[in-house]
Each structure stands twice: as structure tokens, then as C-alpha cells.
Amino acid sequence: MTDHLLNEEAEMEKGESARMSSLMGAIAISDLVKSTLGPKGMDKILQSMSSRDHTIEVTNDGATILRSVHVENAAAKVLVDIAKTQDDEIGDGTTSVAVLCGELLREAERLLDQRIHPQTIAAGWRLATKIARQELEAAATSRKDDGEKAFREDLLQVARTTLSSKLVLYEKTHFAQLAVDAILRLKGSENLDSIHILKKPGGALGDSFLADGFILDKKIGVGQPKRVENAKIMVANTAMDTDKIKIFGARVKVSSLSKVAEIENAEKERMANKVHRICDYGINVFINRQLIYNYPEELFAKRKVMAIEHADFEGVERLAAVLGAEICSTFDHPDQAVLGTCDLVDDIVIGEDRLIRFSGTKRNEACTIVLRGASLHLLDEAERSLHDALCVLSRTVNETRTVPGGGCTEIRMARAIDLQAPNVPGKKTLAMESFARALRAMPAIIADNGGYDATELVTKLRAAHATGSQNAGLDMNKGDVALDITQLGVRESYLSKLHVVSSAAEAAEMIIRVDDIVKCAPRKREQ
């Protein structure tokens, strides 16, 4: 009946077919990133088929992988969206949220085969999520009141755990130190704009360092001062290339060559007036997003002003914020311009490149993390890894609670649900037990990715928890169970783990409640 009401080009899947289509699509996406989970997860090579040079990325970041995959299945897009949200909100746990959602759907498929209604499954999952959150809160601890040293150690452990599953695994101690030093400079702010990440090929990952101030990957103009103290800086986005006559896109008819010279002189005079108006602001550093041609560069040099051209837009926006300046485009109202200041602008060398450093900026928290590495692919992945660690740490500074890692919290939450499930009457108890099984699948996948016997390790881990070792977790270096995983420094952000459980449960519930999929026909253009 409904088919006759729809446009002839529209498609519709109903009932069991629609539900199975949703489940299969979402589980397939989950399986795609499953092998990247954990400290010994594998990497993926993502090759772009649309670009001319077929650029590649080497990564094991769940959000990056899912963002690069173009999916048609509607339920699969839900998984991609929750991974993106996890990346935006927390920065870490993107793979975990997709894998946990996939495991929940795998369990739901078995329950649906037993003719249990999706609403019953959803109700059981909601009860299980509530118990899991309570147990997670009980497992969380904070050492912020124990002193700065103890809290810093917690942050270092969280950063090392986050970086353990990344490409920078073997330099995780060094990178964790860089990330914590940078985050503590922000003094509780979650705005990461003050932390600039600069990639310079060459050297090894261990040569990466944290530099005070803001480093701009540009060169100072010819004949201009290379060092300026007590800098007064104008950041601008204006054309500084009109000292030459515009040939392309314009036609000029003259009666003699002297007329051409007059036009060129008029252009030069106009540019000279513009440079003088800029210099009259009392600045000694001028940064422009657009090109600065030879003639205005020469004029700036005569006025002893350091001129920096062609700073990329993102860099200019961030630099303006750090210096306390506003980007100018007109120069007729000096009283309305907001200029930036810093103690020192000088020329430095990193590798074989010369760069510009701004020290003692208005935002004292400003710093630059310079990444070194063998190739751009390695540096790109190192940047993604460091960004994840910075995001997690910025949230942990405000929500200071942490939880044990290594599959410890998943087993604790699953055990709490298993203890409460028999008290719930009806079929909802089956849904709660399935939620617990999905949680236990997480440490099993981590062990499996490390090449260990997942069944043996998970059963040993469950036994350890049953005998009172509530902080027991997987030691992936030895392939065994550690009775207190926190002694190995494996800690995760409480907020990240909470977001993973809540988001995965909500997304899985949304998918199993689907009973129809309607693919609408595109609207035809009227003739």
C-alpha cells in the first residue's frame, strides 16, 4: 500500500530486512576499525583516489579512518558520526566508541533472532548503562588535592596511555612530557589555539621539542632587521603588490611610452603612501597575509620595519590572538587599530630552515611544539596523536578524575551489571547480560590485537576481579594480567570512558529501533 504512495524512484526497506541492513552496515564499520584498538593495534593506509597524486595517510586513529570512508549505509553513518563527536568532544576513544557500538549490535542481533522486541532490548540496555555509569564513577579517583606533583603524574599517565595506541608508541614518554608541559601552561583553559604545532621533516621523533612563544614558518624580508625587541606588531590582510601595473585582466591604451611610465609612477606613489600610513602607526613589525612585493619591502627596510609576507590565514588568525592584535585591512583610522606586542621577535634555525620566533607574547601560555621526523606521513600521524593527547589532557585538567585502563573498567562494569541482572524480571535481564558481554569483548579485542590468547586472558581477568583485585587489568607488554594496572601507570580519562559507554549505548539503541528505511528520490528540476 505504502509503495503506491511513494515516488517511483524512491526505495523502501521494511521490517526484518531494514533492521538486518542497518545492523550489518554498522557492524561492518565497527569491524573496519576493530584491529586498530589497543596499544598493539594495527595501522591502516588510506589512499585518496580522487586527488591527482593519490595521496596517502598512515594512521590508526578511528576518527581519521572513519572520516575518510564514504559510506552509503544509513546506520554506518551513525557510527561515523559518533566517532566524529567523540573526537570533537574528548579527542580520544574514537575507536573504542565505534567498536563497543558494533559489539552491542552483534549482541542485539542474537537477541532479535530469539524474537525479543527491540524496545525490550533498549530498556534493558538503559538499565545496564545506568549501572555501568555508577560503577565507573566508583572506579574513578582524583589526586588533584594531593599536590601538584601527584596531579602532574596522573596527567603524564593519562597522556602515556593515550599515546600507547599511536604511531609514537616508542617515544610516548617524551611526547607525554611535551603534551603535559604545554597543557599546564594554559592554566585550565580548554582553548588549544595557544598551542601551535609545527612539523619539520628531518631528525627523529625523539628530537621534537617544546619552544616558548609562537614560531611562524616564514622568512624575514631582505635588508630588514632580523631581531626586534619590545615589538609593536600590526597583523594585516591587505594587497601590497600594486606597485606594478596590472597587465592581466585590464587593457591600457596610451599614446606614448611616457604615459606608461606615468601610470607606473602613480602606482608607486600610491603604494609609498600606503606604506607610510602603515609605518605611521608606530609599528616595528608588519605581518601580512598576502604577498609584499619588492618595492614596498624596500620601503619597509628603509623605515627599519620587519615585514613578513604570505603568512597563511590559520597561522595569522592564531598569531593575532596570541599577540593580542586584530587583523587590519584598512589604515585610515589609527585610533581604531588594535596592535599586538611581544618582548622579542627574532630569526631562528630549525634543521635547515630559518623561521621567526615571537617570545614574551601577550598570552604567556603561548608555545610551539616542533615535531621532527623522517617523513611527512610520520609527522602527520604524530600531529594527530599529539592533538588527541592534548584534547584529553585539556579536559582532564578540569574533570580531574581518572580510571584504571587495560580493560579494568570494562570488566568492573560488566561484573556490576551481571550482579544486578538477576534482580530484574522479564526479558530485560537478557538485554542487560548482552550489554555485559559487549563490555567484556573490549579487553578480548585488545588482547587479540596483541597476538595473545584473548579467551585465557579475559577469564583470568574476570577471576582476578571476582577475588577482590578491582584494579586488575591487561599488561600488554607481558601478555598477562596485572593485579594492579595503576602500578604500571595505565590510566584513562574518566570523562573519555564515560562518553564512550554513553555514546555507544545511545547509538546502538537508535539503530535497533529502526524498522523502515526510506530512500527518497531526488527532487527533479522543473523545466
TAQUI-V995304 format. One record per residue. N is the residue number from 0. RES is the residue in one small letter. PHI is phi as a letter, one per 20 degrees, with the letter a starting at -180 (none if undefined). PSI is psi in radians with two decimals (none if undefined). D_CENTER is the distance of its C-alpha to the mean C-alpha in whole Angstrom. Layout:
n & res & phi & psi & d_center
N & RES & PHI & PSI & D_CENTER
N & RES & PHI & PSI & D_CENTER
This chain:
n & res & phi & psi & d_center
0 & m & none & -0.82 & 48
1 & t & f & -0.59 & 44
2 & d & g & -0.58 & 44
3 & h & f & -0.39 & 47
4 & l & e & -0.40 & 45
5 & l & e & 2.74 & 42
6 & n & g & 2.55 & 42
7 & e & f & -0.40 & 43
8 & e & e & -0.15 & 40
9 & a & f & 2.64 & 38
10 & e & c & 2.63 & 37
11 & m & b & 2.26 & 37
12 & e & d & 2.41 & 36
13 & k & c & 2.71 & 38
14 & g & l & -2.27 & 38
15 & e & f & -0.65 & 37
16 & s & f & -0.75 & 36
17 & a & f & -0.73 & 34
18 & r & f & -0.77 & 32
19 & m & f & -0.66 & 33
20 & s & f & -0.75 & 31
21 & s & f & -0.81 & 28
22 & l & f & -0.80 & 28
23 & m & f & -0.72 & 28
24 & g & f & -0.79 & 25
25 & a & f & -0.71 & 23
26 & i & f & -0.63 & 24
27 & a & f & -0.73 & 24
28 & i & f & -0.70 & 20
29 & s & f & -0.75 & 20
30 & d & f & -0.47 & 22
31 & l & f & -0.69 & 20
32 & v & d & -0.05 & 17
33 & k & g & -0.69 & 19
34 & s & f & -0.15 & 20
35 & t & e & -0.04 & 17
36 & l & f & 2.42 & 17
37 & g & n & 3.00 & 18
38 & p & f & -0.30 & 18
39 & k & d & 0.48 & 21
40 & g & f & 2.76 & 19
41 & m & e & 2.85 & 19
42 & d & d & 2.83 & 17
43 & k & c & 2.54 & 17
44 & i & d & 2.11 & 18
45 & l & d & 2.05 & 17
46 & q & d & 2.18 & 20
47 & s & f & 2.18 & 20
48 & m & e & -0.19 & 24
49 & s & e & -0.61 & 24
50 & s & f & 2.72 & 23
51 & r & f & -0.62 & 26
52 & d & e & 0.13 & 25
53 & h & l & 1.00 & 23
54 & t & f & 2.59 & 20
55 & i & c & 2.71 & 18
56 & e & c & 2.41 & 15
57 & v & d & 2.01 & 16
58 & t & b & 2.77 & 13
59 & n & c & 0.33 & 13
60 & d & f & 2.08 & 9
61 & g & g & -0.77 & 11
62 & a & f & -0.70 & 8
63 & t & f & -0.73 & 9
64 & i & f & -0.86 & 12
65 & l & f & -0.54 & 13
66 & r & f & -0.47 & 12
67 & s & e & -0.24 & 14
68 & v & e & 2.16 & 17
69 & h & e & 1.97 & 19
70 & v & d & 2.59 & 21
71 & e & e & -0.51 & 24
72 & n & f & 2.27 & 25
73 & a & f & -0.74 & 24
74 & a & f & -0.62 & 23
75 & a & f & -0.62 & 21
76 & k & f & -0.53 & 19
77 & v & f & -0.75 & 19
78 & l & f & -0.72 & 17
79 & v & f & -0.70 & 15
80 & d & f & -0.71 & 14
81 & i & f & -0.55 & 14
82 & a & f & -0.69 & 11
83 & k & f & -0.74 & 9
84 & t & f & -0.74 & 10
85 & q & f & -0.70 & 9
86 & d & f & -0.72 & 6
87 & d & f & -0.71 & 6
88 & e & f & -0.81 & 9
89 & i & d & -0.77 & 8
90 & g & o & -0.48 & 5
91 & d & c & 2.89 & 8
92 & g & n & 0.24 & 11
93 & t & f & -0.70 & 10
94 & t & f & -0.74 & 13
95 & s & g & -0.75 & 15
96 & v & f & -0.66 & 15
97 & a & f & -0.72 & 16
98 & v & f & -0.75 & 19
99 & l & f & -0.71 & 20
100 & c & f & -0.74 & 21
101 & g & f & -0.70 & 22
102 & e & f & -0.67 & 24
103 & l & f & -0.72 & 25
104 & l & f & -0.58 & 26
105 & r & f & -0.72 & 28
106 & e & f & -0.66 & 30
107 & a & f & -0.63 & 31
108 & e & g & -0.73 & 32
109 & r & f & -0.70 & 35
110 & l & f & -0.67 & 36
111 & l & f & -0.60 & 36
112 & d & f & -0.41 & 39
113 & q & e & 0.19 & 41
114 & r & m & 0.56 & 41
115 & i & e & 2.30 & 39
116 & h & f & 2.48 & 38
117 & p & g & -0.63 & 34
118 & q & f & -0.61 & 35
119 & t & f & -0.74 & 36
120 & i & f & -0.78 & 33
121 & a & f & -0.71 & 31
122 & a & f & -0.74 & 33
123 & g & f & -0.70 & 33
124 & w & f & -0.66 & 29
125 & r & f & -0.72 & 29
126 & l & f & -0.76 & 32
127 & a & f & -0.69 & 30
128 & t & f & -0.71 & 27
129 & k & f & -0.79 & 28
130 & i & f & -0.73 & 30
131 & a & f & -0.72 & 27
132 & r & f & -0.68 & 25
133 & q & f & -0.73 & 28
134 & e & f & -0.65 & 28
135 & l & f & -0.70 & 25
136 & e & f & -0.65 & 26
137 & a & f & -0.54 & 29
138 & a & f & -0.30 & 27
139 & a & f & 2.47 & 24
140 & t & c & 2.73 & 26
141 & s & c & 2.36 & 25
142 & r & d & 0.41 & 26
143 & k & f & -0.61 & 26
144 & d & f & -0.15 & 29
145 & d & e & 0.04 & 30
146 & g & o & 2.81 & 30
147 & e & f & -0.65 & 27
148 & k & f & -0.77 & 27
149 & a & f & -0.73 & 27
150 & f & f & -0.67 & 24
151 & r & f & -0.67 & 22
152 & e & f & -0.66 & 23
153 & d & f & -0.79 & 21
154 & l & f & -0.72 & 18
155 & l & f & -0.70 & 19
156 & q & f & -0.73 & 19
157 & v & f & -0.77 & 16
158 & a & f & -0.75 & 14
159 & r & f & -0.68 & 17
160 & t & f & -0.74 & 16
161 & t & f & -0.74 & 12
162 & l & f & -0.21 & 13
163 & s & f & -0.51 & 16
164 & s & e & 0.14 & 15
165 & k & d & 3.08 & 13
166 & l & f & -0.38 & 15
167 & v & e & 0.38 & 16
168 & l & g & -0.81 & 18
169 & y & f & -0.11 & 21
170 & e & d & 0.42 & 19
171 & k & f & -0.58 & 17
172 & t & f & -0.77 & 20
173 & h & f & -0.80 & 20
174 & f & f & -0.62 & 16
175 & a & f & -0.70 & 16
176 & q & f & -0.78 & 19
177 & l & f & -0.80 & 17
178 & a & f & -0.79 & 14
179 & v & f & -0.75 & 16
180 & d & g & -0.72 & 19
181 & a & f & -0.74 & 16
182 & i & f & -0.68 & 15
183 & l & f & -0.37 & 19
184 & r & f & -0.45 & 19
185 & l & f & -0.28 & 18
186 & k & l & 0.83 & 20
187 & g & n & -0.18 & 19
188 & s & f & 2.50 & 17
189 & e & e & 0.10 & 13
190 & n & e & 1.93 & 13
191 & l & e & 0.14 & 11
192 & d & f & -0.44 & 13
193 & s & f & -0.22 & 15
194 & i & d & 1.95 & 13
195 & h & d & 2.26 & 14
196 & i & d & 2.14 & 13
197 & l & d & 2.24 & 15
198 & k & d & 2.19 & 16
199 & k & c & 1.88 & 20
200 & p & f & 2.51 & 21
201 & g & p & 2.61 & 24
202 & g & m & -2.84 & 25
203 & a & d & 2.88 & 23
204 & l & g & -0.62 & 19
205 & g & f & -0.24 & 22
206 & d & e & -0.08 & 23
207 & s & f & 2.57 & 19
208 & f & b & 2.85 & 20
209 & l & d & 2.14 & 19
210 & a & d & 2.44 & 21
211 & d & f & 2.42 & 23
212 & g & n & -2.96 & 22
213 & f & d & 2.25 & 21
214 & i & d & 2.20 & 21
215 & l & d & 2.27 & 22
216 & d & e & 1.13 & 22
217 & k & b & 2.99 & 25
218 & k & d & 2.65 & 29
219 & i & e & 2.55 & 32
220 & g & f & 2.82 & 35
221 & v & f & 2.34 & 38
222 & g & m & 0.16 & 40
223 & q & d & 2.79 & 38
224 & p & f & 2.40 & 38
225 & k & e & -0.16 & 35
226 & r & b & 2.19 & 35
227 & v & c & 2.12 & 35
228 & e & e & 2.67 & 35
229 & n & l & 0.96 & 35
230 & a & f & 2.39 & 33
231 & k & d & 2.01 & 34
232 & i & d & 2.33 & 31
233 & m & d & 2.24 & 31
234 & v & d & 2.13 & 28
235 & a & c & 2.80 & 29
236 & n & c & 1.47 & 28
237 & t & b & 2.72 & 32
238 & a & f & 2.13 & 34
239 & m & c & 0.61 & 36
240 & d & c & 0.28 & 37
241 & t & e & 0.36 & 40
242 & d & e & -0.17 & 43
243 & k & d & 2.58 & 43
244 & i & f & 2.40 & 45
245 & k & e & 1.96 & 43
246 & i & e & -0.81 & 45
247 & f & f & 2.35 & 42
248 & g & n & 0.09 & 42
249 & a & b & 2.61 & 46
250 & r & c & 2.22 & 49
251 & v & d & 2.15 & 52
252 & k & d & 2.13 & 55
253 & v & c & 2.76 & 57
254 & s & e & -0.33 & 61
255 & s & b & 2.90 & 61
256 & l & f & -0.45 & 58
257 & s & f & -0.53 & 59
258 & k & f & -0.65 & 57
259 & v & f & -0.75 & 54
260 & a & f & -0.64 & 54
261 & e & f & -0.71 & 55
262 & i & f & -0.79 & 51
263 & e & f & -0.71 & 49
264 & n & f & -0.66 & 51
265 & a & f & -0.73 & 50
266 & e & f & -0.76 & 46
267 & k & f & -0.74 & 46
268 & e & f & -0.69 & 48
269 & r & f & -0.74 & 45
270 & m & f & -0.70 & 43
271 & a & f & -0.73 & 45
272 & n & f & -0.69 & 45
273 & k & f & -0.77 & 41
274 & v & f & -0.73 & 40
275 & h & f & -0.68 & 43
276 & r & f & -0.68 & 42
277 & i & f & -0.79 & 38
278 & c & f & -0.45 & 40
279 & d & f & -0.20 & 42
280 & y & f & -0.15 & 39
281 & g & n & 0.43 & 40
282 & i & e & 2.79 & 37
283 & n & c & 0.02 & 36
284 & v & c & 2.28 & 33
285 & f & c & 2.13 & 32
286 & i & d & 2.16 & 28
287 & n & c & 2.44 & 28
288 & r & f & -0.53 & 26
289 & q & e & 3.10 & 29
290 & l & f & 2.63 & 31
291 & i & d & 2.03 & 34
292 & y & f & 3.04 & 37
293 & n & g & -0.75 & 40
294 & y & f & -0.91 & 42
295 & p & f & -0.55 & 40
296 & e & f & -0.70 & 38
297 & e & f & -0.69 & 42
298 & l & f & -0.72 & 43
299 & f & f & -0.71 & 40
300 & a & f & -0.69 & 41
301 & k & f & -0.58 & 44
302 & r & e & 0.14 & 43
303 & k & l & 0.66 & 41
304 & v & d & 2.26 & 38
305 & m & f & 2.11 & 35
306 & a & d & 2.25 & 33
307 & i & c & 2.16 & 30
308 & e & d & 2.82 & 29
309 & h & l & 0.65 & 26
310 & a & f & 2.27 & 23
311 & d & f & 2.74 & 21
312 & f & f & -0.77 & 20
313 & e & f & -0.73 & 16
314 & g & f & -0.71 & 18
315 & v & f & -0.76 & 21
316 & e & g & -0.83 & 19
317 & r & f & -0.74 & 17
318 & l & f & -0.73 & 20
319 & a & f & -0.73 & 22
320 & a & f & -0.72 & 21
321 & v & f & -0.66 & 21
322 & l & e & -0.20 & 25
323 & g & m & 0.44 & 25
324 & a & d & 2.93 & 27
325 & e & d & 2.53 & 27
326 & i & f & 2.20 & 27
327 & c & e & 2.58 & 30
328 & s & c & -0.30 & 32
329 & t & c & 2.75 & 35
330 & f & c & 0.57 & 38
331 & d & e & -0.25 & 41
332 & h & c & 1.46 & 40
333 & p & g & -0.53 & 39
334 & d & f & -0.33 & 39
335 & q & e & -0.14 & 36
336 & a & e & 2.43 & 34
337 & v & d & 1.95 & 31
338 & l & e & 2.66 & 31
339 & g & e & 2.81 & 29
340 & t & c & 2.67 & 30
341 & c & b & 2.82 & 29
342 & d & f & -0.64 & 32
343 & l & b & 2.35 & 31
344 & v & d & 2.09 & 30
345 & d & b & 3.02 & 31
346 & d & d & 2.20 & 30
347 & i & c & 2.87 & 29
348 & v & d & 2.23 & 29
349 & i & c & 2.06 & 26
350 & g & m & -2.07 & 27
351 & e & d & 0.11 & 29
352 & d & d & 2.54 & 27
353 & r & e & 2.34 & 28
354 & l & c & 3.00 & 26
355 & i & d & 2.26 & 26
356 & r & d & 2.34 & 25
357 & f & d & 1.93 & 26
358 & s & d & 2.63 & 27
359 & g & m & 0.81 & 28
360 & t & f & 2.96 & 26
361 & k & f & -0.69 & 26
362 & r & e & 1.83 & 23
363 & n & f & -0.35 & 24
364 & e & f & -0.13 & 20
365 & a & f & 2.33 & 19
366 & c & b & 2.87 & 18
367 & t & c & 2.24 & 17
368 & i & e & 2.00 & 16
369 & v & e & 2.03 & 17
370 & l & e & 2.28 & 16
371 & r & d & 2.61 & 19
372 & g & a & 2.97 & 20
373 & a & f & -0.55 & 22
374 & s & b & 2.89 & 20
375 & l & f & -0.59 & 18
376 & h & f & -0.73 & 16
377 & l & f & -0.73 & 16
378 & l & f & -0.67 & 15
379 & d & f & -0.78 & 12
380 & e & f & -0.65 & 11
381 & a & f & -0.67 & 12
382 & e & f & -0.76 & 9
383 & r & f & -0.74 & 6
384 & s & f & -0.79 & 8
385 & l & f & -0.66 & 9
386 & h & f & -0.72 & 5
387 & d & g & -0.80 & 5
388 & a & f & -0.73 & 9
389 & l & f & -0.73 & 9
390 & c & f & -0.82 & 7
391 & v & f & -0.78 & 10
392 & l & f & -0.66 & 12
393 & s & f & -0.58 & 12
394 & r & f & -0.60 & 13
395 & t & f & -0.50 & 15
396 & v & f & -0.60 & 17
397 & n & e & -0.76 & 18
398 & e & d & 1.59 & 19
399 & t & f & -0.09 & 20
400 & r & f & 2.48 & 21
401 & t & c & 2.79 & 20
402 & v & c & 2.69 & 22
403 & p & f & 2.52 & 23
404 & g & e & -2.70 & 21
405 & g & m & 0.50 & 22
406 & g & n & 0.05 & 23
407 & c & f & -0.87 & 25
408 & t & f & -0.59 & 24
409 & e & f & -0.75 & 24
410 & i & f & -0.69 & 28
411 & r & f & -0.80 & 29
412 & m & f & -0.73 & 28
413 & a & f & -0.72 & 29
414 & r & f & -0.72 & 32
415 & a & f & -0.69 & 33
416 & i & f & -0.74 & 32
417 & d & f & -0.60 & 35
418 & l & f & -0.56 & 37
419 & q & e & -0.42 & 37
420 & a & g & -0.75 & 37
421 & p & f & -0.32 & 41
422 & n & e & -0.13 & 42
423 & v & e & 2.12 & 40
424 & p & f & 2.75 & 43
425 & g & n & -2.94 & 43
426 & k & f & -0.19 & 40
427 & k & f & -0.50 & 37
428 & t & f & -0.56 & 38
429 & l & f & -0.67 & 37
430 & a & f & -0.67 & 34
431 & m & f & -0.72 & 33
432 & e & f & -0.63 & 34
433 & s & f & -0.61 & 32
434 & f & f & -0.73 & 29
435 & a & f & -0.70 & 30
436 & r & f & -0.69 & 30
437 & a & f & -0.69 & 26
438 & l & f & -0.70 & 25
439 & r & f & -0.36 & 27
440 & a & f & -0.42 & 26
441 & m & f & -0.94 & 23
442 & p & f & -0.50 & 24
443 & a & f & -0.71 & 27
444 & i & f & -0.71 & 24
445 & i & f & -0.77 & 22
446 & a & f & -0.71 & 26
447 & d & f & -0.71 & 27
448 & n & f & -0.41 & 24
449 & g & e & -0.02 & 25
450 & g & n & 0.31 & 28
451 & y & d & 2.97 & 30
452 & d & f & 1.76 & 32
453 & a & f & -0.73 & 30
454 & t & f & -0.78 & 33
455 & e & f & -0.78 & 35
456 & l & f & -0.74 & 32
457 & v & f & -0.69 & 31
458 & t & f & -0.68 & 35
459 & k & f & -0.66 & 35
460 & l & f & -0.72 & 32
461 & r & f & -0.72 & 34
462 & a & f & -0.69 & 37
463 & a & f & -0.74 & 35
464 & h & f & -0.66 & 34
465 & a & f & -0.47 & 37
466 & t & e & 0.17 & 39
467 & g & o & -0.06 & 37
468 & s & e & 1.43 & 35
469 & q & f & -0.24 & 32
470 & n & d & 0.26 & 29
471 & a & f & 2.43 & 30
472 & g & b & 3.10 & 27
473 & l & e & 2.19 & 27
474 & d & e & 1.75 & 27
475 & m & f & -0.18 & 25
476 & n & f & -0.65 & 27
477 & k & d & -0.23 & 30
478 & g & m & 0.67 & 30
479 & d & b & -3.14 & 32
480 & v & e & 2.21 & 31
481 & a & e & 2.23 & 31
482 & l & f & -0.41 & 33
483 & d & c & 1.69 & 30
484 & i & f & -0.40 & 27
485 & t & f & -0.41 & 26
486 & q & f & -0.41 & 29
487 & l & e & 0.01 & 26
488 & g & m & 0.41 & 24
489 & v & e & 1.74 & 21
490 & r & c & 2.60 & 20
491 & e & c & 2.78 & 17
492 & s & f & 2.30 & 16
493 & y & f & -0.72 & 18
494 & l & f & -0.71 & 16
495 & s & f & -0.81 & 13
496 & k & f & -0.70 & 17
497 & l & f & -0.74 & 18
498 & h & f & -0.65 & 16
499 & v & f & -0.87 & 16
500 & v & f & -0.83 & 20
501 & s & f & -0.84 & 20
502 & s & f & -0.75 & 18
503 & a & f & -0.73 & 19
504 & a & f & -0.74 & 23
505 & e & f & -0.75 & 22
506 & a & f & -0.74 & 21
507 & a & f & -0.71 & 24
508 & e & f & -0.73 & 26
509 & m & f & -0.70 & 26
510 & i & f & -0.72 & 26
511 & i & f & -0.31 & 29
512 & r & e & -0.03 & 31
513 & v & f & 2.28 & 31
514 & d & c & -0.22 & 34
515 & d & c & 2.49 & 35
516 & i & c & 2.04 & 32
517 & v & d & 2.09 & 34
518 & k & d & 1.88 & 32
519 & c & f & 2.53 & 34
520 & a & f & 2.52 & 36
521 & p & f & 2.54 & 34
522 & r & f & 2.27 & 36
523 & k & e & 2.46 & 39
524 & r & f & 2.33 & 40
525 & e & f & 2.39 & 43
526 & q & f & none & 46
